Amino acid sequence: MVAASEAVCVPQADGEPLCLDQPAKRVIALAPHLTESLFAVGAGGQVIAAVEYSDYPPEASDLPSVGGHRGLDLEAIVRLDPDLIVAWAQGGNGAQLEKLESMGFAVWRSQGQRLADVPPLLRGLGALTGHADQANAKAADFEQRLADLTQIYGQKTPISGFFEIWPNPLTTVTPEHYIGEAMALCGVENIVSHHGNTTPQYSTEAVIKAAPALLITTEPARDFNRWRNWPDIPAVANDGLIVLPPDLLVRIGPRLVEGVDMLCRAVDAVRARQVEE
């Protein structure tokens, strides 16, 4: 149930607040993780449209699409007449968002770069949609589960690794990216160093030279088995190729902690095999 009508102000990614006279009833989500997060805090029934790849929970797939990362369908958005549009500050389409604001639409830009950004995201969405209690509970659960994982894996023996987002061009994550943070939490030393771009391109030669004990990706793991062409890489020689389910570790939403848990368990299994050998 949506909370009683009352004004609400919630900080955005840049620190500036977005204020609504009352909780939003007609919401458009402009990133798959935002759609998922709205459903998670109990506001699924208020979501009237989303963007491509918004497929979780399953009922989100039935929502009308208003575009994707290549661009938004402004005409469709205007026709739907939302009282709140939630966007990802790092998701692009900045000029179109400014256009929507100039037309009088309320646009909330959320932060989404670090693991610590998820609880404020959930709490912010809950406040804006009248589901503060459920959102606070979801956020607290995320924080507790992350703390538990840190307690379990924080003192494990470090093991080197590389995360592959995309094979061609080979794209990875830096320690500043939330996946890079997840790797560190699980005791993985990222062979990729700090970089201005958190998802830089990398060379196959550099990976081979670094000789990581782990090579990690997510389904569908496009062309991931090509790494077996270099059997001297420790990850290949010692069965350290890890393929995780899709979306859990890639989407910066409430299920991200499940992805971190799965990553830590997979890393620990490889670590244990190396100790046995």
Order of alpha helices (4+ residues) and beta strands (2+ residues): beta-beta-beta-alpha-beta-beta-beta-alpha-beta-alpha-beta-alpha-alpha-beta-beta-beta-alpha-beta-alpha-beta-alpha-beta-alpha
